[in-house]
Amino acid sequence: MRLTVTPENLLEWIALKINMVPLPLLHAQIFPIVGKAVLEAADKGVFEAVHKGKQTVDEIAAECRLHPKALRELMGLLLVLGYFKQRDGRYTLTRISQRWVLKDHDESVFGMMLFNNRVVWPWFEQLGNYLQTGEGIQYHDHLTTDQWAYYQQAMLAATGTEAKEFGRKAPIPKNATRMLDIGGSHGQHSVALCKKLPDLQAIILDLPPAIEQAAPLLARAGMGDRVRHQAGNALTDDFGESQYDIVLLSSLAHHFSNEQNREVARKVARALKPGGVYIINEFIRPETDGKSDGVGTNLVGNSMDLFYGLTSTAGNYAISEIQSWQTDAGLKLSKVKSYLSIPGRAMVVAKK
Ligand SMILES: C[S@@+](CC[C@H](N)C(=O)[O-])C[C@H]1O[C@@H](n2cnc3c(N)ncnc32)[C@H](O)[C@@H]1O
């Protein structure tokens, strides 16, 4: 998928076609305000206010304690972006905002919006420094307790749609009984598989400050002892020998260096039972050397690559790199499964 500029009439189409429109001006001037406007609107409670029945700018402004003139400007932009409909000065939510933004919808990305607005936004200031030094933020080493809470809620929000597709598509042994979910946070991937296989139990290995915030999120799934947290560190802990039918590493490889991922794969291979699977679930770095790895160059893969570089120094990996960790660890490669709901993301699977 791509973010494109769509002409609204023939003259605009021609202007775009003959390179008369300064597209970089859109990237430089329009895109930053679009992103921040959506984040602030969610954070200030604008969507929830409309959901509660506040429909005019004055009603929404009073409910959210915002300045009416400033809010009118914000609503104009959100209208163009398709978050609201407006008739006779009364705003209503569109299907997009009802499904993806309202706090209580099970697929809502609201938690990710709060994290991005309150924690991540200031990090972007450091992109220039990252480009000069190659040194990312390594945020796991610096988060405050509140930031850990926003982070874990964001991870849950980001998984609302993915976990369903993961549950349907993950190629797992039908008789699996034990699973290790490394950096599993809220545990939704494990919950999805445990709902599918009644004899499966999962351990979610994560850092102690993450578990402190993720425990109540996991408890909401009502899985009891079948999915439980274990405090640890994937880089220093041993995972044991012939213990698990399934090991999952979801959205953690991008925080680790190539060598760290290779070492994690070695420990995973030892910890798998014969026939067990190692699933690395990740945003894929599109190949930049012209070779296609099945996912191709795309907006999500490329922007997440830069984002993870900035935030963790590592970044995304190409499918061929991920598979090299698995084969070096003595595992046999299986199919790569991509997602329909999250473009640029895939499960890279290997078997013992
Ligand atoms: C980006 S989140 C992904 C959460 C979840 N697996 C998912 O796909 O939604 C990365 C998780 O890995 C955890 N993590 C980071 N470094 C870790 C380490 N060295 N050992 C174990 N967990 C780690 C973080 O605390 C966080 O919960």
PDBQT file of the ligand as one rigid body, heavy atoms in Angstrom, charges set to zero:
ROOT
HETATM    1  C1  LIG A 401       7.107  -4.305  20.049  1.00  0.00    +0.000 C 
HETATM    2  S1  LIG A 401       6.597  -5.237  21.431  1.00  0.00    +0.000 S 
HETATM    3  C2  LIG A 401       5.776  -6.632  20.714  1.00  0.00    +0.000 C 
HETATM    4  C3  LIG A 401       4.726  -7.231  21.607  1.00  0.00    +0.000 C 
HETATM    5  C4  LIG A 401       4.018  -8.470  21.046  1.00  0.00    +0.000 C 
HETATM    6  N1  LIG A 401       4.918  -9.573  20.844  1.00  0.00    +0.000 N 
HETATM    7  C5  LIG A 401       3.324  -8.138  19.750  1.00  0.00    +0.000 C 
HETATM    8  O1  LIG A 401       3.688  -8.633  18.683  1.00  0.00    +0.000 OA
HETATM    9  O2  LIG A 401       2.362  -7.346  19.787  1.00  0.00    +0.000 OA
HETATM   10  C6  LIG A 401       8.141  -5.926  22.003  1.00  0.00    +0.000 C 
HETATM   11  C7  LIG A 401       7.989  -6.607  23.338  1.00  0.00    +0.000 C 
HETATM   12  O3  LIG A 401       9.237  -7.257  23.613  1.00  0.00    +0.000 OA
HETATM   13  C8  LIG A 401       9.628  -6.971  24.935  1.00  0.00    +0.000 C 
HETATM   14  N2  LIG A 401      11.099  -7.041  25.015  1.00  0.00    +0.000 N 
HETATM   15  C9  LIG A 401      12.006  -6.116  24.632  1.00  0.00    +0.000 A 
HETATM   16  N3  LIG A 401      13.260  -6.554  24.859  1.00  0.00    +0.000 NA
HETATM   17  C10 LIG A 401      13.125  -7.797  25.399  1.00  0.00    +0.000 A 
HETATM   18  C11 LIG A 401      14.056  -8.768  25.855  1.00  0.00    +0.000 A 
HETATM   19  N4  LIG A 401      15.378  -8.544  25.800  1.00  0.00    +0.000 N 
HETATM   20  N5  LIG A 401      13.567  -9.927  26.356  1.00  0.00    +0.000 NA
HETATM   21  C12 LIG A 401      12.237 -10.171  26.421  1.00  0.00    +0.000 A 
HETATM   22  N6  LIG A 401      11.311  -9.281  25.999  1.00  0.00    +0.000 NA
HETATM   23  C13 LIG A 401      11.750  -8.109  25.495  1.00  0.00    +0.000 A 
HETATM   24  C14 LIG A 401       9.065  -5.585  25.208  1.00  0.00    +0.000 C 
HETATM   25  O4  LIG A 401       8.948  -5.349  26.596  1.00  0.00    +0.000 OA
HETATM   26  C15 LIG A 401       7.722  -5.657  24.488  1.00  0.00    +0.000 C 
HETATM   27  O5  LIG A 401       6.709  -6.147  25.309  1.00  0.00    +0.000 OA
ENDROOT
TORSDOF 0
